[in-house]
C-alpha cells in the first residue's frame, strides 16, 4: 500500500466541557445559562423543563446521567453523541456521564492522541449542545442571554478548544441566526482572529427562519460578511432540525438511507438563488452529505437552466450554468461513498473533502487510514492528496498546513 497524506477531517464533533458557559457568562445567568446537572432519569420529572432527547432509555432509571440545563431545556448526554470505543450493540439512546465517554470527545490532549491514532492531522468540529448550527440558542426565550451564549461558545472554541491544539483543531463558530446583522458582526469579530468557518442551516425555513431566497434579503448581511472575510458556510446534515423521510410511519431506515436529501435540496436552493453572482467569493460546504448524488443534480440543474430559465424565475439572477457555479463555490464531503469516489472526476477533483465523524456512531475511527486506502485505491496520488487534505486547506484557508 502507498503512503497516504495525513487526513484533514472537515466533519468531526466536540462534546462541550461542562463549564464552557458557566466560566464565561455573568454570574446573574448561572442559574439559567447552559450548565450540567447530574441526576438519575427517574428524578427528572421533579426538576421540570422540557426534554429534547429520549431520556436515559434503555438503562437503569436510577443511574446518574449528565444533563444540559438551559432555560427550560433538559438535554441528556447520550451514548449516541459519543460512540467511539464502544461496541455497536451498546450504541443506544442511553443517557451517560462524562466519565462514560472516551476523553477525546471533550479534552484537547486526548483528542489529539486519538487523531494521531487515526492518521488525522487536523479536524473541524461541529457543536453538540448548541446543535449543528446553534439552533438551540435560536429557540431560546431570552435572546440577550442567547447572544452571550453564542459569543461564549465561540470564545471557548477559538481560545481553548483550538487555541491549545497547535493549529490541529480548526475553529468553527456559530452565529445568532435570529439576527443577521449580529450574525455578520460575529463572523467579522472571529475572522479578525483567524476563523474561516461558520455553521449554518441547510434549510433555514425548517427552523422557522426565512429562506435564502427571502425577497427582503434577510440573510444578506450575513452572506456579505462571509464573502468579504472568506469564511466558508458549513451545513451539516440535520442542521435543518428535520431529517428527511417519506412518512411519519416510515421506519428509521428510510430516513437513514435519505440523509443526503436535505443537502441535495439545499444545494439546488443555492445554485438557483443568484447569491453566487452577488457574492463572488462565497464558499459553502455540505458536511456528511456524501457525494455520489452530485453529478445527476448538476446535470439536471444545467438542463433546467438551459431549457426552463425563462419561466423558472432565474433568468435575471443565475448568469452561469449551475455546474460552473458548483465548481467555483461548493464543497461536498464524504466518509463512505464508493459510488461517489468512482465519480470523483465528474463531480470535480477540487470540490470533494473527507471526514472521520469522530466521535459519532458513523465514525471510521480508529480505522480511517485503512478505509481511506481502500476507498482511494483507484485514484492517482494528486487526486488522493486533494481529497484527503488539499481541498480542505483551500476551503478553510489553512495556510499553516500546506
Secondary structure, 3 states (H helix, E strand, C coil): CCCCCCEEEEEEECCCCCCCCCCCCCHHHCCCCCEEEEEEHHHHHHCCCEECCCCCCCCCCCCEEEEEEECCEEEECEHHHCCCCCCHHHCCCCECCHHHCCHHHCCHHHHHHHHHHCCEEEEEEECCCCCCCCHHHHCCCCHHHHHHHHHHHHHHHHHHHHCCCCCCEECCECCCCCCHHHHHHHHHHHHCCCCCEEECCCCHHHHCCCCCCCCCCCCHHHHHHHHHHCCEEEEECCCCCCCCCCCCCCCHHHHHHCCCHHHHHHHHHHHCCCHHHHCCCCCEEEECCCCCCHHHHHHHHHHHHHHCCCCCCCCCCCCCCHHHHHHHHEEEEECCCHHHHHCHHHHCCCCEEECCCCCCCCCCCCCHHHHHHHHCCCCCHHHHHHHHHHHHHHHHCCHHHC
